[in-house]
Amino acid sequence: MTRSLPDNLLHERRAIRTLTLPGLIRLVTEIDDNGPISHRRGSLQGAFGDLTPGQLRHAIDVARDLGLLHADEQAPDRYRLTASGEALAEVYDTAARWARARQFPDTSTDFVTRVQHTLQLHSRSPHAFGSSLEPSAPHQVLTDFLQANPRVLNHADDRSAQERAEAGRAA
């Protein structure tokens, strides 16, 4: 018999799965590191040449849905981070610094992979970052971010319900 996980842990795992999309990590950190993306021809694809147009569009859509990205077709700055997007960039930076200091998952891992593995480690075991008495920096900033941004948890639940409904229609 399989034990089901508590609802709050399931919500958190879904949110972490969304937050660790490679395109989303790239989009948020690129704008955080280099400023807003302008309307200048080629600036969007130039900044994300390693992502396919589909991956980039999905990352933008997810970021907008989560309230992480402000997109304005009329403003000089086409895409810029919201306060929530800036907070998520801090989560990503903290996770990457923690992982780099511990050579996690290994010594020659890139930024996106470090962030993914560190945040996914938390989703597998909430106390994986350290003892339960002294949570690590990635665990704390992620927890703080999720508490301050319930939209992220709700979005993950909405997408999960939508995916279940679509799977039911296909059957």
ROLOBA-138037 format. One record per residue (C-alpha): chain; residue in three letters; x, y, z. Coordinates in nm, 3 decimals. Each point is the difference from the previous one (the first is absolute). Example, Ala and Ser with C-alpha at 12.3 -4.5 7.8 and 13.67 -1.06 7.14 Angstrom:
// ROLOBA-138037
+----+-----+---------+---------+---------+
| ch |  aa |       u |       v |       w |
+----+-----+---------+---------+---------+
|  A | ALA |   1.230 |  -0.450 |   0.780 |
|  A | SER |   0.137 |   0.344 |  -0.066 |
+----+-----+---------+---------+---------+
***
This chain:
// ROLOBA-138037
+----+-----+---------+---------+---------+
| ch |  aa |       u |       v |       w |
+----+-----+---------+---------+---------+
|  A | MET |   0.000 |   0.000 |   0.000 |
|  A | THR |   0.136 |   0.343 |  -0.096 |
|  A | ARG |  -0.020 |   0.287 |   0.246 |
|  A | SER |  -0.112 |   0.323 |  -0.155 |
|  A | LEU |   0.188 |   0.318 |   0.073 |
|  A | PRO |  -0.160 |   0.288 |   0.191 |
|  A | ASP |  -0.167 |   0.255 |  -0.229 |
|  A | ASN |   0.236 |   0.281 |   0.095 |
|  A | LEU |   0.302 |  -0.212 |  -0.097 |
|  A | LEU |  -0.161 |  -0.090 |  -0.333 |
|  A | HIS |  -0.073 |   0.368 |  -0.070 |
|  A | GLU |   0.357 |   0.090 |   0.083 |
|  A | ARG |   0.144 |  -0.275 |  -0.222 |
|  A | ARG |  -0.212 |   0.114 |  -0.292 |
|  A | ALA |   0.112 |   0.358 |   0.054 |
|  A | ILE |   0.365 |  -0.105 |   0.015 |
|  A | ARG |  -0.043 |  -0.200 |  -0.321 |
|  A | THR |  -0.127 |   0.318 |  -0.165 |
|  A | LEU |   0.270 |   0.223 |   0.151 |
|  A | THR |   0.276 |  -0.233 |  -0.124 |
|  A | LEU |  -0.093 |   0.019 |  -0.367 |
|  A | PRO |   0.331 |   0.075 |  -0.175 |
|  A | GLY |  -0.152 |   0.274 |  -0.216 |
|  A | LEU |  -0.154 |   0.172 |   0.302 |
|  A | ILE |   0.330 |  -0.008 |   0.189 |
|  A | ARG |   0.179 |   0.145 |  -0.303 |
|  A | LEU |  -0.262 |   0.271 |  -0.058 |
|  A | VAL |  -0.013 |   0.119 |   0.361 |
|  A | THR |   0.376 |  -0.003 |   0.053 |
|  A | GLU |   0.076 |   0.165 |  -0.336 |
|  A | ILE |  -0.230 |   0.292 |   0.076 |
|  A | ASP |   0.122 |   0.019 |   0.361 |
|  A | ASP |   0.366 |   0.003 |  -0.107 |
|  A | ASN |  -0.027 |   0.220 |  -0.311 |
|  A | GLY |  -0.314 |   0.208 |   0.043 |
|  A | PRO |  -0.323 |   0.015 |  -0.196 |
|  A | ILE |  -0.021 |  -0.134 |  -0.353 |
|  A | SER |  -0.081 |   0.270 |  -0.253 |
|  A | HIS |  -0.195 |  -0.001 |  -0.325 |
|  A | ARG |   0.321 |   0.030 |  -0.200 |
|  A | ARG |  -0.009 |  -0.247 |  -0.287 |
|  A | GLY |   0.170 |  -0.325 |   0.098 |
|  A | SER |   0.051 |   0.093 |   0.365 |
|  A | LEU |  -0.229 |  -0.274 |   0.128 |
|  A | GLN |   0.134 |  -0.286 |  -0.209 |
|  A | GLY |   0.353 |   0.137 |   0.031 |
|  A | ALA |  -0.014 |  -0.022 |   0.377 |
|  A | PHE |  -0.139 |  -0.354 |  -0.012 |
|  A | GLY |   0.166 |  -0.154 |  -0.302 |
|  A | ASP |   0.028 |  -0.332 |   0.186 |
|  A | LEU |  -0.380 |  -0.029 |   0.035 |
|  A | THR |  -0.234 |  -0.093 |  -0.282 |
|  A | PRO |  -0.274 |   0.252 |  -0.077 |
|  A | GLY |  -0.250 |  -0.244 |   0.155 |
|  A | GLN |   0.199 |  -0.031 |   0.322 |
|  A | LEU |   0.037 |   0.376 |   0.022 |
|  A | ARG |  -0.371 |   0.062 |  -0.063 |
|  A | HIS |  -0.092 |  -0.258 |   0.267 |
|  A | ALA |   0.238 |   0.161 |   0.251 |
|  A | ILE |  -0.149 |   0.344 |  -0.070 |
|  A | ASP |  -0.355 |  -0.133 |   0.032 |
|  A | VAL |   0.074 |  -0.175 |   0.329 |
|  A | ALA |   0.182 |   0.306 |   0.138 |
|  A | ARG |  -0.294 |   0.224 |  -0.092 |
|  A | ASP |  -0.253 |  -0.244 |   0.147 |
|  A | LEU |   0.195 |  -0.015 |   0.326 |
|  A | GLY |   0.030 |   0.378 |   0.022 |
|  A | LEU |   0.378 |  -0.010 |  -0.037 |
|  A | LEU |   0.025 |   0.196 |  -0.322 |
|  A | HIS |  -0.158 |   0.321 |  -0.118 |
|  A | ALA |  -0.043 |   0.004 |  -0.376 |
|  A | ASP |  -0.096 |   0.319 |  -0.179 |
|  A | GLU |  -0.006 |   0.009 |  -0.376 |
|  A | GLN |  -0.010 |   0.382 |   0.001 |
|  A | ALA |   0.272 |   0.078 |   0.255 |
|  A | PRO |   0.367 |   0.030 |  -0.101 |
|  A | ASP |   0.077 |  -0.286 |   0.238 |
|  A | ARG |  -0.199 |  -0.290 |  -0.137 |
|  A | TYR |   0.061 |  -0.240 |   0.289 |
|  A | ARG |   0.103 |   0.085 |   0.355 |
|  A | LEU |  -0.020 |  -0.182 |   0.332 |
|  A | THR |  -0.267 |   0.076 |   0.254 |
|  A | ALA |   0.084 |   0.007 |   0.372 |
|  A | SER |  -0.090 |  -0.372 |   0.010 |
|  A | GLY |   0.231 |  -0.064 |  -0.294 |
|  A | GLU |   0.283 |   0.178 |   0.180 |
|  A | ALA |  -0.069 |  -0.210 |   0.311 |
|  A | LEU |   0.014 |  -0.319 |  -0.210 |
|  A | ALA |   0.331 |   0.114 |  -0.150 |
|  A | GLU |   0.132 |   0.020 |   0.357 |
|  A | VAL |  -0.123 |  -0.357 |   0.064 |
|  A | TYR |   0.184 |  -0.115 |  -0.312 |
|  A | ASP |   0.320 |   0.184 |   0.097 |
|  A | THR |  -0.008 |  -0.138 |   0.353 |
|  A | ALA |  -0.058 |  -0.356 |  -0.123 |
|  A | ALA |   0.284 |   0.027 |  -0.253 |
|  A | ARG |   0.245 |   0.144 |   0.258 |
|  A | TRP |  -0.089 |  -0.276 |   0.247 |
|  A | ALA |   0.046 |  -0.267 |  -0.266 |
|  A | ARG |   0.327 |   0.146 |  -0.131 |
|  A | ALA |   0.147 |   0.012 |   0.351 |
|  A | ARG |  -0.083 |  -0.370 |   0.042 |
|  A | GLN |   0.083 |  -0.099 |  -0.360 |
|  A | PHE |  -0.357 |  -0.123 |  -0.034 |
|  A | PRO |  -0.097 |  -0.192 |  -0.204 |
|  A | ASP |   0.363 |  -0.011 |  -0.124 |
|  A | THR |   0.298 |   0.227 |  -0.064 |
|  A | SER |  -0.071 |   0.093 |  -0.362 |
|  A | THR |  -0.370 |   0.081 |   0.008 |
|  A | ASP |  -0.152 |   0.311 |  -0.154 |
|  A | PHE |  -0.218 |   0.256 |   0.181 |
|  A | VAL |  -0.337 |  -0.136 |  -0.120 |
|  A | THR |   0.085 |  -0.358 |   0.098 |
|  A | ARG |   0.124 |   0.109 |   0.343 |
|  A | VAL |  -0.324 |   0.190 |   0.064 |
|  A | GLN |  -0.216 |  -0.287 |  -0.125 |
|  A | HIS |   0.173 |  -0.266 |   0.207 |
|  A | THR |   0.012 |   0.210 |   0.315 |
|  A | LEU |  -0.368 |   0.095 |  -0.009 |
|  A | GLN |  -0.105 |  -0.352 |  -0.102 |
|  A | LEU |   0.203 |  -0.139 |   0.288 |
|  A | HIS |  -0.225 |   0.205 |   0.227 |
|  A | SER |  -0.312 |  -0.140 |  -0.167 |
|  A | ARG |   0.115 |  -0.358 |   0.060 |
|  A | SER |   0.096 |   0.058 |   0.361 |
|  A | PRO |  -0.093 |   0.323 |   0.174 |
|  A | HIS |   0.291 |  -0.044 |   0.243 |
|  A | ALA |   0.257 |  -0.101 |  -0.260 |
|  A | PHE |   0.181 |   0.335 |   0.021 |
|  A | GLY |   0.093 |  -0.036 |   0.365 |
|  A | SER |  -0.134 |  -0.099 |   0.336 |
|  A | SER |  -0.359 |   0.080 |   0.079 |
|  A | LEU |   0.123 |   0.232 |   0.274 |
|  A | GLU |   0.215 |   0.208 |  -0.233 |
|  A | PRO |  -0.143 |   0.020 |  -0.351 |
|  A | SER |   0.241 |   0.105 |  -0.273 |
|  A | ALA |  -0.017 |   0.320 |  -0.199 |
|  A | PRO |  -0.160 |  -0.161 |  -0.313 |
|  A | HIS |  -0.269 |  -0.166 |   0.209 |
|  A | GLN |  -0.077 |   0.322 |   0.186 |
|  A | VAL |  -0.015 |   0.231 |  -0.304 |
|  A | LEU |  -0.211 |  -0.252 |  -0.193 |
|  A | THR |  -0.241 |  -0.037 |   0.293 |
|  A | ASP |  -0.017 |   0.377 |   0.042 |
|  A | PHE |  -0.059 |   0.047 |  -0.374 |
|  A | LEU |  -0.282 |  -0.255 |  -0.011 |
|  A | GLN |  -0.167 |   0.150 |   0.307 |
|  A | ALA |   0.024 |   0.352 |  -0.142 |
|  A | ASN |  -0.122 |  -0.113 |  -0.344 |
|  A | PRO |  -0.301 |  -0.229 |   0.044 |
|  A | ARG |  -0.079 |   0.063 |  -0.366 |
|  A | VAL |   0.285 |  -0.240 |  -0.085 |
|  A | LEU |  -0.156 |  -0.279 |   0.207 |
|  A | ASN |  -0.346 |   0.071 |  -0.140 |
|  A | HIS |   0.130 |   0.007 |  -0.356 |
|  A | ALA |   0.163 |  -0.339 |   0.045 |
|  A | ASP |  -0.329 |  -0.138 |   0.133 |
|  A | ASP |  -0.200 |   0.155 |  -0.285 |
|  A | ARG |   0.235 |  -0.150 |  -0.259 |
|  A | SER |  -0.013 |  -0.338 |   0.172 |
|  A | ALA |  -0.382 |  -0.001 |  -0.002 |
|  A | GLN |   0.000 |   0.110 |  -0.364 |
|  A | GLU |   0.246 |  -0.277 |  -0.095 |
|  A | ARG |  -0.215 |  -0.260 |   0.180 |
|  A | ALA |  -0.312 |   0.124 |  -0.181 |
|  A | GLU |   0.176 |  -0.009 |  -0.336 |
|  A | ALA |   0.132 |  -0.350 |   0.069 |
|  A | GLY |  -0.355 |  -0.110 |   0.081 |
|  A | ARG |  -0.128 |   0.139 |  -0.331 |
|  A | ALA |   0.266 |  -0.185 |  -0.195 |
|  A | ALA |  -0.090 |  -0.335 |   0.152 |
+----+-----+---------+---------+---------+
***
